[in-house]
């Protein structure tokens, strides 16, 4: 501890105790910078103060000096805790900066173009529960067909974003290839199986609308079943197909199915952030989801998707417990 700092501090304190003037107090306030320049810890500042006071008033009661010793010990632990807290704050700020950059990169890399195919009305909403989205939507547009992949990475943050970038890479390579749901899932599965850690799990539902015959073809890699609404009977049915999660097995088999879409029919593809939404009363039942869709079945697909998000999100006061993604393919009226 620099001796000259202690001597200077004693003189400043002596003047203030004698005058108690604002001018001498200001001098003391300015002198505090010297402690910072000399990297003097808070407990050492108290020790300097104690020594200076003892030299000026050595006959103070013993309890006064004991109280300083107590304060010094307190400040030692305080200083350690403060430095640890400041270190954590700096690390948190650095992580937040990285997350901001990663979010921007994710938004740029994973952009997709909504389809524009004759006879099909498309609407979609994807809202992250946290800063980065663990759900992913990818549209594959061809001359007489429009396809969509709805994926859910069972993880959060940067690792999930990297997985989704890998999925997009695989999907981009299918622009001019066989885009049947089975082939797409088999291709993406091989890419994921090679490059994704065993701790990451990815589910995907892939649907393709063929405008030449009005059929909707689909396959699933362990994903939530889609909902099919039959406008003729005003009833719902689940669209499910057998298939393992992506990356589990190199030569996994994916079942492909198809249904005809008639005017007014629609297919709703979702992630479990929709089907497993929770409120204070418990999970949102599938009956509730179906009722909300029926209420707006005559609206454009985008308005239907936004209505479902607003209603279910509102039940949770928009504090989502999981990423919320919904895509609607609706056969337009003739």
Secondary structure, DSSP 4 states (H G I P E B T S, - for coil): --HHHHHHHHHHHHHHHHH--HHHHHHHHHHHHHHHHTT--HHHHHHHHHHHHHHH-TTS-HHHHHHHHHHHHHHHHHHHHHHHHHHHHHHHHHHHHHHHHHHHHHHHHT-------TTEEEEEEEE-SSSS-SEEEEEEE-SSEEEEEEEEESS-HHHHHHHHHHHHHHHHTTTTS---HHHHHHHHHHHHHHHS-TT--EEEEEEEEETTTTEEEEEEESPPPEEEEETTTTEEEEE----PPBTS-TT-----EEEEPPTT-EEEEE-HHHHT-EETTEEPPHHHHHHHHHHTTTS-HHHHHHHHHHHHHHHTTT--SS-EEEEEEEEPP-
